[in-house]
Structure formats: C-alpha cells, structure tokens
Amino acid sequence: MILHLISKGIKDIYIGVGGTASNDGGLGIAAGLGYQFYDRDGNVLPASGQSLLNLASVSTENCYKIPEGVQIHILADVVSPLCGHQGATYTFGNQKGLHPTMFAVVDQAIQDFYEKFSPATLEIKGAGSGGGLAGGLYAFAQASIVSGIDTCLDLINFNKKVSDADLVVVGEGRLDSQSFAGKAPIGVAKRTPVGVPVIAICGSLAEDLPPLPFENIQAVFSILEKSEPLEDSLKNASLYLERTAANIGHLLNMCKI
C-alpha cells in the first residue's frame, strides 16, 4: 500500500498504528519494503515474530528506498518504547497471544536486532506501537512518529470547529487509566477550550479513574443498565447508547428551565 501510494505521487502518507494483533518488532513492514532476513546458516526467514529468535543478518540488496520528498507519518496513541518493561512485548504481548514466559526472550531478540540495525529506534517514544510496527516504519521507511489524536484533530481543523461549541461529547468502549496515554477521548477533551464542558459516554468505567473533573471532562456516563454477560451488553449496545444519550438530553433540558 505504501509503495502504491508513492507510485501515485502521494507525498504525505499517514499510517494509523494500533490493534495489529502482532508483535513482530516491525519485521513484516520491513519485508514489505524488500528487506530479507537470514539465520546463521544463511536460510531465508519468514517475516514474523518467531523469526526474531533466529535472526542473524539482514539483506538490503532489494530494499525499496523511500523517495526524497515523501513524508510518512505514524499516528500512534501510545508512547511505549520498542523494548523494556514498558515496551511493546511486555505491555501488549499478552493480549496478542504471546505467553508471559516468552516476554523476556522476545524482548531481548528485538533489542539485539535493533542494536545492530538501528540503535536510534530503541530511544524513540512510541516505537512500540503496533507490536513494533511503528519502530519498523521509523527504522526502515524513515517515518516520523506523531500523536495520532493531535494529528487527526489538526487535519480536520478541530480548534476552529470547537471554538463555538456549547458542549463536546466524547466516547470510549472502556474509560480507564490507559485512556490517558494518548487515546482519542482524552485528546479531544484536552484540546477543547476551557469553558466548553466535555462529557464522556462509555461502555464501561474502570475503578482506576481519577476524581472528576479530569482533563476537562466534567462528567462520565456508562451506558450499561444492568449486570449481564458481555455478549448481551454488546448485543444491546446501540439500544443502551440511545437510552443514555436521551437521558443526558433530558437532563440538559432541565438545566434550561
């Protein structure tokens, strides 16, 4: 896709990183750009996280060079580094199917690889986004890592659009401590001018949230109406959302009386 866009003359490319279900340290994106990976015996390795454990060398013979003038922007919502206990593997590996007993081995394999190929990548905030996809793009495609929410808000001219707003409503599947790490609802709230109230409508609310108000959010509402299996909550989400929004609307009307 990147090569196709470049062939069409696109100069600014924005790539959203997140929800990748992978933890390959960026090898997949590198392979897509023509890099080849080998083990100690000279055998070609597939571009997967498993290959990190046997990776010995990299061939740049057929790699694609990003043309001068093309800017690739990685939109990331977390600031996790590539490696370490705050990095991609330890933070997101479990949710991607990697057993905790493998964290140290995989993390060290990624560390060893980038120490040889691109040491600077290990120091970049956000390189751990997308299981290391952001780090791979930084190292192999000379991409820059930027705040996803701030960049998106700039692209839609959010500051101008919100300047005359009476109320801003944000939403999140689950509002918790991770929401403060660059997620959209907090990003929108922080960019909303002081004096314009912000409310959040969420699927659920975690117990680790700070007292209200926080980050310009004045009130938060969960759409859940009762204790029930997650499957039922997801099935009824649209109905619950409609009811919650209606209740908030009635409350706002009462304030005008």
PASEBA-1860 file (N, C-alpha, C; in nm, 3 decimals):
! residues 257
1> MILHLISK> 0.082/-0.119/0.000/0.000/0.000/0.000/0.087/0.127/0.000 ~ 0.193/0.126/0.081/0.283/0.242/0.085/0.344/0.266/-0.052 ~ 0.394/0.159/-0.115/0.458/0.172/-0.246/0.357/0.217/-0.350 ~ 0.234/0.169/-0.340/0.129/0.209/-0.435/0.100/0.359/-0.424 ~ 0.089/0.407/-0.300/0.061/0.550/-0.281/0.175/0.636/-0.335 ~ 0.297/0.591/-0.311/0.412/0.666/-0.361/0.412/0.668/-0.514 ~ 0.376/0.555/-0.575/0.373/0.548/-0.722/0.267/0.640/-0.781 ~ 0.166/0.674/-0.701/0.060/0.764/-0.746/0.094/0.911/-0.719
9> GIKDIYIG> 0.213/0.934/-0.667/0.257/1.071/-0.645/0.221/1.130/-0.511 ~ 0.172/1.047/-0.419/0.137/1.097/-0.286/0.264/1.129/-0.208 ~ 0.267/1.248/-0.151/0.387/1.292/-0.079/0.374/1.280/0.073 ~ 0.252/1.291/0.123/0.228/1.280/0.267/0.142/1.158/0.294 ~ 0.195/1.062/0.367/0.126/0.937/0.396/0.108/0.924/0.547 ~ -0.016/0.903/0.589/-0.047/0.888/0.731/-0.087/0.744/0.758 ~ -0.022/0.681/0.855/-0.048/0.541/0.887/-0.089/0.530/1.033 ~ -0.211/0.486/1.055/-0.258/0.464/1.191/-0.204/0.332/1.244
17> VGGTASND> -0.142/0.335/1.360/-0.082/0.214/1.418/-0.155/0.177/1.546 ~ -0.201/0.055/1.552/-0.272/0.008/1.670/-0.363/-0.108/1.634 ~ -0.388/-0.195/1.730/-0.476/-0.309/1.705/-0.422/-0.404/1.600 ~ -0.291/-0.421/1.596/-0.229/-0.501/1.490/-0.235/-0.651/1.515 ~ -0.256/-0.690/1.640/-0.255/-0.833/1.678/-0.122/-0.899/1.645 ~ -0.016/-0.821/1.634/0.116/-0.877/1.603/0.219/-0.819/1.699 ~ 0.330/-0.890/1.710/0.441/-0.843/1.793/0.571/-0.885/1.725 ~ 0.585/-0.842/1.598/0.699/-0.886/1.516/0.815/-0.789/1.515
25> GGLGIAAG> 0.806/-0.682/1.596/0.916/-0.587/1.602/0.936/-0.508/1.475 ~ 0.839/-0.512/1.385/0.849/-0.435/1.261/0.905/-0.514/1.143 ~ 0.929/-0.644/1.161/0.987/-0.724/1.052/0.892/-0.733/0.932 ~ 0.763/-0.739/0.959/0.666/-0.750/0.850/0.670/-0.632/0.756 ~ 0.673/-0.512/0.811/0.677/-0.393/0.726/0.810/-0.384/0.653 ~ 0.917/-0.429/0.718/1.048/-0.428/0.652/1.049/-0.522/0.533 ~ 0.989/-0.640/0.550/0.983/-0.736/0.439/0.902/-0.679/0.323 ~ 0.796/-0.606/0.355/0.715/-0.544/0.251/0.793/-0.441/0.171
33> LGYQFYDR> 0.896/-0.386/0.232/0.980/-0.287/0.164/1.104/-0.351/0.100 ~ 1.108/-0.484/0.100/1.213/-0.554/0.027/1.330/-0.605/0.108 ~ 1.330/-0.584/0.238/1.438/-0.636/0.322/1.421/-0.787/0.337 ~ 1.532/-0.859/0.343/1.529/-1.004/0.363/1.608/-1.041/0.486 ~ 1.562/-1.143/0.557/1.621/-1.182/0.684/1.674/-1.325/0.676 ~ 1.789/-1.348/0.741/1.855/-1.480/0.735/1.895/-1.527/0.873 ~ 1.899/-1.661/0.886/1.951/-1.719/1.010/2.102/-1.739/0.997 ~ 2.164/-1.802/1.096/2.309/-1.819/1.095/2.358/-1.906/0.978
41> DGNVLPAS> 2.272/-1.992/0.927/2.310/-2.081/0.817/2.280/-2.023/0.680 ~ 2.234/-1.898/0.678/2.205/-1.834/0.551/2.069/-1.864/0.494 ~ 1.983/-1.926/0.571/1.847/-1.957/0.524/1.757/-1.834/0.540 ~ 1.672/-1.813/0.440/1.579/-1.701/0.445/1.472/-1.728/0.550 ~ 1.447/-1.628/0.634/1.347/-1.640/0.739/1.219/-1.569/0.699 ~ 1.103/-1.623/0.736/0.977/-1.552/0.710/0.969/-1.427/0.797 ~ 0.898/-1.328/0.749/0.885/-1.202/0.823/0.779/-1.217/0.931 ~ 0.817/-1.277/1.043/0.725/-1.295/1.154/0.800/-1.280/1.286
49> GQSLLNLA> 0.725/-1.267/1.393/0.787/-1.252/1.523/0.873/-1.371/1.562 ~ 0.833/-1.489/1.520/0.908/-1.610/1.551/1.050/-1.603/1.496 ~ 1.065/-1.537/1.381/1.197/-1.529/1.317/1.297/-1.447/1.398 ~ 1.246/-1.361/1.485/1.335/-1.281/1.567/1.429/-1.367/1.649 ~ 1.381/-1.486/1.686/1.460/-1.573/1.772/1.578/-1.636/1.699 ~ 1.573/-1.637/1.565/1.681/-1.700/1.486/1.749/-1.602/1.391 ~ 1.716/-1.477/1.403/1.766/-1.377/1.310/1.916/-1.351/1.331 ~ 1.991/-1.358/1.221/2.135/-1.336/1.229/2.182/-1.221/1.141
57> SVSTENCY> 2.117/-1.201/1.026/2.161/-1.095/0.935/2.045/-1.045/0.850 ~ 2.066/-0.927/0.790/1.964/-0.862/0.707/2.026/-0.823/0.574 ~ 1.953/-0.847/0.466/1.997/-0.805/0.333/1.918/-0.684/0.289 ~ 1.989/-0.580/0.247/1.924/-0.459/0.196/1.936/-0.448/0.045 ~ 1.980/-0.556/-0.019/2.008/-0.553/-0.162/1.886/-0.514/-0.245 ~ 1.771/-0.564/-0.208/1.650/-0.538/-0.286/1.551/-0.447/-0.215 ~ 1.599/-0.376/-0.113/1.506/-0.292/-0.037/1.467/-0.167/-0.115 ~ 1.349/-0.121/-0.087/1.294/-0.003/-0.153/1.333/0.121/-0.074
65> KIPEGVQI> 1.387/0.218/-0.141/1.426/0.343/-0.077/1.313/0.444/-0.090 ~ 1.270/0.498/0.021/1.165/0.599/0.019/1.218/0.723/-0.052 ~ 1.149/0.769/-0.159/1.198/0.884/-0.236/1.207/1.011/-0.151 ~ 1.300/1.095/-0.187/1.312/1.224/-0.120/1.186/1.306/-0.143 ~ 1.139/1.370/-0.040/1.017/1.449/-0.052/0.892/1.378/-0.003 ~ 0.901/1.247/0.015/0.788/1.171/0.068/0.798/1.164/0.220 ~ 0.693/1.203/0.288/0.689/1.203/0.433/0.587/1.099/0.482 ~ 0.633/1.006/0.563/0.545/0.906/0.621/0.526/0.937/0.769
73> HILADVVS> 0.402/0.955/0.807/0.370/0.993/0.945/0.300/0.875/1.013 ~ 0.354/0.831/1.125/0.295/0.722/1.201/0.207/0.781/1.311 ~ 0.079/0.753/1.305/-0.014/0.804/1.405/-0.024/0.702/1.518 ~ 0.033/0.734/1.632/0.035/0.641/1.745/-0.038/0.702/1.864 ~ -0.109/0.618/1.939/-0.180/0.667/2.056/-0.115/0.627/2.186 ~ 0.004/0.567/2.177/0.078/0.532/2.298/0.223/0.579/2.281 ~ 0.292/0.592/2.391/0.431/0.639/2.387/0.528/0.529/2.429 ~ 0.482/0.404/2.424/0.566/0.292/2.465/0.691/0.281/2.378
81> PLCGHQGA> 0.807/0.262/2.438/0.928/0.238/2.359/0.921/0.099/2.297 ~ 1.015/0.068/2.213/1.015/-0.062/2.147/1.043/-0.176/2.244 ~ 1.139/-0.156/2.334/1.181/-0.264/2.424/1.177/-0.220/2.570 ~ 1.199/-0.317/2.657/1.198/-0.291/2.800/1.063/-0.324/2.861 ~ 1.052/-0.308/2.992/0.929/-0.346/3.063/0.813/-0.254/3.030 ~ 0.839/-0.139/2.970/0.731/-0.050/2.925/0.712/-0.061/2.773 ~ 0.784/-0.153/2.710/0.783/-0.164/2.565/0.672/-0.251/2.510 ~ 0.682/-0.278/2.379/0.577/-0.348/2.306/0.547/-0.486/2.363
89> TYTFGNQK> 0.648/-0.565/2.385/0.628/-0.704/2.426/0.567/-0.715/2.565 ~ 0.624/-0.646/2.661/0.575/-0.656/2.798/0.438/-0.591/2.816 ~ 0.413/-0.484/2.741/0.288/-0.411/2.757/0.172/-0.476/2.682 ~ 0.198/-0.521/2.558/0.089/-0.569/2.474/0.101/-0.714/2.429 ~ 0.213/-0.779/2.464/0.235/-0.915/2.416/0.128/-1.014/2.458 ~ 0.083/-1.003/2.581/-0.014/-1.099/2.634/-0.146/-1.094/2.557 ~ -0.193/-0.974/2.525/-0.319/-0.961/2.454/-0.308/-1.004/2.308 ~ -0.185/-1.027/2.263/-0.165/-1.071/2.125/-0.128/-1.218/2.116
97> GLHPTMFA> -0.143/-1.287/2.228/-0.124/-1.432/2.227/0.014/-1.480/2.266 ~ 0.102/-1.389/2.304/0.236/-1.428/2.346/0.236/-1.464/2.494 ~ 0.282/-1.584/2.526/0.281/-1.628/2.666/0.383/-1.548/2.747 ~ 0.345/-1.508/2.867/0.436/-1.428/2.950/0.574/-1.489/2.970 ~ 0.585/-1.620/2.964/0.716/-1.682/2.981/0.809/-1.651/2.864 ~ 0.753/-1.600/2.753/0.832/-1.568/2.634/0.867/-1.419/2.626 ~ 0.812/-1.339/2.716/0.833/-1.194/2.708/0.981/-1.157/2.704 ~ 1.057/-1.210/2.800/1.198/-1.172/2.812/1.277/-1.213/2.688
105> VVDQAIQD> 1.250/-1.333/2.636/1.323/-1.383/2.520/1.294/-1.299/2.396 ~ 1.165/-1.273/2.371/1.126/-1.196/2.253/1.174/-1.051/2.264 ~ 1.158/-0.993/2.382/1.203/-0.856/2.403/1.353/-0.843/2.378 ~ 1.430/-0.939/2.426/1.574/-0.935/2.406/1.610/-0.953/2.260 ~ 1.534/-1.038/2.189/1.560/-1.061/2.046/1.538/-0.932/1.967 ~ 1.431/-0.860/1.999/1.406/-0.732/1.932/1.516/-0.632/1.966 ~ 1.555/-0.629/2.093/1.662/-0.540/2.139/1.792/-0.568/2.063 ~ 1.829/-0.695/2.053/1.954/-0.732/1.986/1.951/-0.691/1.839
113> FYEKFSPA> 1.838/-0.713/1.775/1.827/-0.681/1.633/1.844/-0.531/1.608 ~ 1.773/-0.449/1.684/1.779/-0.305/1.661/1.909/-0.243/1.708 ~ 1.975/-0.305/1.804/2.106/-0.255/1.844/2.205/-0.265/1.728 ~ 2.186/-0.365/1.644/2.274/-0.383/1.528/2.229/-0.298/1.409 ~ 2.098/-0.294/1.386/2.048/-0.231/1.264/2.014/-0.083/1.280 ~ 1.948/-0.048/1.389/1.904/0.091/1.407/1.894/0.123/1.556 ~ 2.007/0.148/1.622/2.006/0.176/1.767/1.917/0.293/1.804 ~ 1.906/0.392/1.716/1.828/0.512/1.747/1.681/0.479/1.770
121> TLEIKGAG> 1.633/0.373/1.704/1.493/0.335/1.717/1.459/0.297/1.860 ~ 1.555/0.243/1.932/1.531/0.199/2.069/1.507/0.317/2.163 ~ 1.542/0.437/2.120/1.527/0.554/2.206/1.402/0.635/2.173 ~ 1.328/0.594/2.072/1.214/0.673/2.024/1.086/0.637/2.100 ~ 1.020/0.739/2.155/0.891/0.718/2.219/0.787/0.679/2.114 ~ 0.707/0.581/2.145/0.603/0.537/2.053/0.647/0.429/1.957 ~ 0.775/0.393/1.959/0.825/0.290/1.866/0.763/0.154/1.893 ~ 0.712/0.133/2.015/0.650/0.006/2.050/0.506/-0.008/2.005
129> SGGGLAGG> 0.450/0.098/1.946/0.311/0.092/1.899/0.294/-0.015/1.792 ~ 0.179/-0.082/1.796/0.151/-0.184/1.695/0.245/-0.302/1.701 ~ 0.291/-0.339/1.820/0.382/-0.452/1.832/0.517/-0.428/1.769 ~ 0.556/-0.301/1.761/0.685/-0.266/1.699/0.672/-0.220/1.556 ~ 0.549/-0.219/1.503/0.528/-0.172/1.366/0.576/-0.028/1.350 ~ 0.548/0.055/1.451/0.593/0.194/1.446/0.744/0.202/1.440 ~ 0.811/0.119/1.522/0.957/0.117/1.521/1.011/0.073/1.387 ~ 0.947/-0.028/1.326/0.990/-0.075/1.195/0.977/0.032/1.089
137> LYAFAQAS> 0.867/0.105/1.091/0.847/0.213/0.993/0.949/0.325/1.014 ~ 0.979/0.354/1.140/1.080/0.455/1.170/1.216/0.414/1.116 ~ 1.252/0.288/1.139/1.385/0.240/1.101/1.397/0.212/0.953 ~ 1.295/0.149/0.893/1.305/0.102/0.755/1.245/0.197/0.651 ~ 1.158/0.288/0.696/1.092/0.377/0.599/1.112/0.524/0.633 ~ 1.203/0.552/0.728/1.234/0.689/0.768/1.109/0.768/0.806 ~ 1.016/0.699/0.869/0.891/0.763/0.909/0.908/0.839/1.040 ~ 0.817/0.931/1.065/0.817/1.004/1.192/0.697/0.958/1.274
145> IVSGIDTC> 0.715/0.948/1.406/0.608/0.906/1.495/0.546/1.029/1.561 ~ 0.416/1.046/1.540/0.347/1.164/1.591/0.223/1.121/1.669 ~ 0.169/1.212/1.747/0.047/1.185/1.821/-0.068/1.164/1.724 ~ -0.131/1.048/1.732/-0.240/1.017/1.641/-0.357/1.112/1.657 ~ -0.400/1.133/1.781/-0.518/1.216/1.802/-0.490/1.361/1.767 ~ -0.375/1.414/1.806/-0.346/1.555/1.776/-0.334/1.578/1.626 ~ -0.272/1.485/1.555/-0.259/1.499/1.410/-0.396/1.495/1.343 ~ -0.482/1.402/1.385/-0.615/1.393/1.327/-0.697/1.518/1.355
153> LDLINFNK> -0.685/1.571/1.476/-0.758/1.693/1.510/-0.708/1.811/1.428 ~ -0.577/1.815/1.403/-0.522/1.922/1.319/-0.573/1.910/1.176 ~ -0.580/1.787/1.125/-0.623/1.764/0.987/-0.767/1.807/0.964 ~ -0.852/1.796/1.065/-0.993/1.835/1.050/-1.020/1.976/1.103 ~ -0.912/2.047/1.138/-0.924/2.184/1.187/-1.014/2.190/1.310 ~ -0.987/2.101/1.405/-1.071/2.087/1.523/-1.079/2.215/1.605 ~ -0.969/2.284/1.622/-0.968/2.403/1.708/-1.070/2.506/1.661 ~ -1.082/2.522/1.530/-1.179/2.618/1.476/-1.321/2.566/1.494
161> KVSDADLV> -1.341/2.438/1.470/-1.475/2.382/1.477/-1.530/2.382/1.619 ~ -1.442/2.367/1.718/-1.488/2.357/1.856/-1.500/2.492/1.923 ~ -1.451/2.597/1.859/-1.444/2.729/1.924/-1.582/2.783/1.960 ~ -1.685/2.747/1.883/-1.820/2.796/1.909/-1.912/2.690/1.970 ~ -1.853/2.580/2.015/-1.934/2.471/2.068/-1.989/2.505/2.207 ~ -2.108/2.456/2.235/-2.168/2.469/2.368/-2.140/2.346/2.453 ~ -2.116/2.233/2.387/-2.093/2.107/2.457/-2.015/2.013/2.367 ~ -1.922/1.939/2.424/-1.848/1.838/2.349/-1.874/1.702/2.414
169> VVGEGRLD> -1.909/1.604/2.332/-1.936/1.469/2.380/-1.830/1.375/2.321 ~ -1.762/1.302/2.407/-1.663/1.203/2.363/-1.710/1.064/2.404 ~ -1.652/0.963/2.342/-1.694/0.827/2.372/-1.575/0.732/2.377 ~ -1.593/0.622/2.448/-1.488/0.521/2.461/-1.554/0.389/2.501 ~ -1.502/0.278/2.449/-1.556/0.149/2.487/-1.540/0.126/2.636 ~ -1.421/0.155/2.687/-1.395/0.147/2.831/-1.302/0.260/2.867 ~ -1.345/0.345/2.955/-1.263/0.457/3.001/-1.185/0.410/3.123 ~ -1.051/0.409/3.108/-0.965/0.365/3.218/-0.833/0.440/3.214
177> SQSFAGKA> -0.737/0.396/3.294/-0.610/0.468/3.303/-0.536/0.471/3.169 ~ -0.554/0.368/3.085/-0.487/0.367/2.955/-0.541/0.474/2.861 ~ -0.662/0.523/2.890/-0.720/0.627/2.806/-0.639/0.755/2.811 ~ -0.559/0.771/2.918/-0.480/0.893/2.935/-0.350/0.886/2.854 ~ -0.323/0.774/2.791/-0.199/0.757/2.715/-0.220/0.787/2.567 ~ -0.285/0.899/2.539/-0.299/0.943/2.401/-0.425/0.898/2.330 ~ -0.520/0.837/2.403/-0.644/0.791/2.339/-0.731/0.910/2.299 ~ -0.818/0.886/2.201/-0.897/0.993/2.140/-0.982/1.074/2.238
185> PIGVAKRT> -1.059/1.011/2.329/-1.146/1.092/2.416/-1.070/1.196/2.498 ~ -0.959/1.154/2.556/-0.880/1.246/2.637/-0.815/1.351/2.548 ~ -0.770/1.309/2.430/-0.709/1.403/2.337/-0.805/1.513/2.294 ~ -0.929/1.474/2.266/-1.031/1.572/2.227/-1.061/1.665/2.345 ~ -1.076/1.607/2.463/-1.108/1.689/2.580/-0.999/1.790/2.610 ~ -0.874/1.749/2.598/-0.762/1.839/2.627/-0.753/1.952/2.527 ~ -0.802/1.929/2.404/-0.797/2.034/2.301/-0.922/2.122/2.303 ~ -1.019/2.087/2.386/-1.140/2.168/2.395/-1.114/2.290/2.483
193> PVGVPVIA> -1.154/2.410/2.438/-1.126/2.532/2.515/-1.187/2.528/2.655 ~ -1.117/2.586/2.749/-1.168/2.598/2.885/-1.300/2.676/2.880 ~ -1.398/2.625/2.950/-1.529/2.690/2.949/-1.631/2.614/2.867 ~ -1.583/2.529/2.776/-1.674/2.444/2.699/-1.678/2.308/2.769 ~ -1.791/2.270/2.826/-1.798/2.144/2.901/-1.782/2.022/2.811 ~ -1.719/1.919/2.866/-1.699/1.793/2.795/-1.758/1.680/2.879 ~ -1.840/1.596/2.817/-1.890/1.478/2.887/-1.850/1.355/2.806 ~ -1.836/1.243/2.876/-1.794/1.118/2.811/-1.903/1.013/2.829
201> ICGSLAED> -1.937/0.947/2.720/-2.031/0.835/2.722/-1.951/0.710/2.688 ~ -1.951/0.613/2.778/-1.863/0.497/2.762/-1.939/0.366/2.783 ~ -1.880/0.260/2.729/-1.936/0.129/2.754/-1.925/0.093/2.900 ~ -1.808/0.114/2.958/-1.787/0.087/3.100/-1.682/0.183/3.154 ~ -1.680/0.196/3.286/-1.587/0.285/3.354/-1.502/0.203/3.451 ~ -1.372/0.221/3.445/-1.282/0.148/3.532/-1.274/0.213/3.670 ~ -1.228/0.136/3.766/-1.216/0.188/3.902/-1.093/0.274/3.922 ~ -1.001/0.273/3.823/-0.876/0.347/3.842/-0.882/0.489/3.787
209> LPPLPFEN> -1.001/0.538/3.756/-1.014/0.675/3.706/-0.998/0.774/3.821 ~ -0.938/0.890/3.794/-0.926/0.992/3.899/-1.061/1.058/3.924 ~ -1.073/1.132/4.034/-1.199/1.202/4.063/-1.230/1.306/3.954 ~ -1.357/1.324/3.928/-1.400/1.426/3.832/-1.393/1.563/3.897 ~ -1.370/1.668/3.815/-1.339/1.662/3.670/-1.192/1.628/3.647 ~ -1.163/1.571/3.529/-1.025/1.544/3.491/-1.008/1.568/3.341 ~ -0.895/1.626/3.305/-0.862/1.656/3.165/-0.976/1.727/3.093 ~ -1.042/1.819/3.165/-1.151/1.899/3.108/-1.281/1.821/3.091
217> IQAVFSIL> -1.284/1.696/3.133/-1.408/1.618/3.129/-1.485/1.641/3.259 ~ -1.609/1.689/3.245/-1.687/1.726/3.363/-1.771/1.612/3.418 ~ -1.812/1.520/3.330/-1.898/1.410/3.374/-1.878/1.291/3.282 ~ -1.893/1.170/3.338/-1.881/1.048/3.257/-2.002/0.959/3.283 ~ -2.047/0.890/3.180/-2.165/0.806/3.190/-2.137/0.671/3.126 ~ -2.171/0.565/3.196/-2.165/0.431/3.138/-2.302/0.398/3.081 ~ -2.306/0.335/2.965/-2.435/0.301/2.904/-2.493/0.172/2.961 ~ -2.414/0.099/3.041/-2.463/-0.028/3.095/-2.579/-0.004/3.191
225> EKSEPLED> -2.685/-0.080/3.173/-2.805/-0.062/3.256/-2.818/-0.168/3.364 ~ -2.749/-0.279/3.347/-2.761/-0.388/3.444/-2.642/-0.480/3.433 ~ -2.626/-0.566/3.530/-2.520/-0.666/3.526/-2.564/-0.782/3.437 ~ -2.485/-0.808/3.333/-2.520/-0.912/3.237/-2.394/-0.959/3.166 ~ -2.398/-1.072/3.099/-2.281/-1.120/3.024/-2.238/-1.020/2.918 ~ -2.108/-1.015/2.891/-2.055/-0.921/2.793/-2.123/-0.938/2.658 ~ -2.151/-1.061/2.620/-2.215/-1.086/2.491/-2.348/-1.014/2.480 ~ -2.425/-1.014/2.589/-2.554/-0.946/2.587/-2.537/-0.794/2.583
233> SLKNASLY> -2.436/-0.744/2.654/-2.410/-0.600/2.654/-2.374/-0.552/2.514 ~ -2.290/-0.628/2.446/-2.252/-0.591/2.310/-2.371/-0.597/2.216 ~ -2.456/-0.695/2.234/-2.575/-0.710/2.150/-2.670/-0.592/2.167 ~ -2.680/-0.542/2.290/-2.774/-0.434/2.320/-2.709/-0.296/2.323 ~ -2.583/-0.286/2.277/-2.508/-0.161/2.292/-2.578/-0.041/2.229 ~ -2.630/-0.057/2.107/-2.694/0.056/2.039/-2.816/0.105/2.116 ~ -2.893/0.011/2.171/-3.010/0.049/2.250/-2.970/0.121/2.377 ~ -2.869/0.067/2.447/-2.822/0.129/2.570/-2.766/0.270/2.543
241> LERTAANI> -2.693/0.282/2.433/-2.636/0.412/2.398/-2.746/0.514/2.372 ~ -2.849/0.472/2.299/-2.960/0.562/2.268/-3.031/0.608/2.395 ~ -3.055/0.515/2.486/-3.122/0.549/2.611/-3.040/0.643/2.697 ~ -2.910/0.616/2.704/-2.822/0.702/2.785/-2.816/0.842/2.727 ~ -2.803/0.852/2.595/-2.799/0.983/2.530/-2.929/1.059/2.552 ~ -3.042/0.987/2.547/-3.172/1.052/2.569/-3.181/1.105/2.712 ~ -3.134/1.027/2.807/-3.137/1.071/2.946/-3.051/1.195/2.967 ~ -2.933/1.197/2.903/-2.846/1.314/2.913/-2.914/1.435/2.851
249> GHLLNMCK> -2.979/1.413/2.738/-3.052/1.522/2.671/-3.162/1.579/2.759 ~ -3.237/1.491/2.825/-3.343/1.538/2.915/-3.284/1.617/3.031 ~ -3.169/1.571/3.082/-3.104/1.640/3.193/-3.060/1.780/3.151 ~ -3.005/1.792/3.030/-2.962/1.922/2.980/-3.081/2.016/2.962 ~ -3.194/1.960/2.917/-3.315/2.042/2.903/-3.364/2.092/3.038 ~ -3.351/2.009/3.141/-3.392/2.051/3.275/-3.309/2.169/3.324 ~ -3.183/2.170/3.283/-3.095/2.280/3.326/-3.136/2.414/3.266 ~ -3.212/2.409/3.156/-3.255/2.532/3.090/-3.382/2.589/3.151
257> I> -3.450/2.505/3.233/-3.577/2.550/3.291/-3.552/2.658/3.397
END
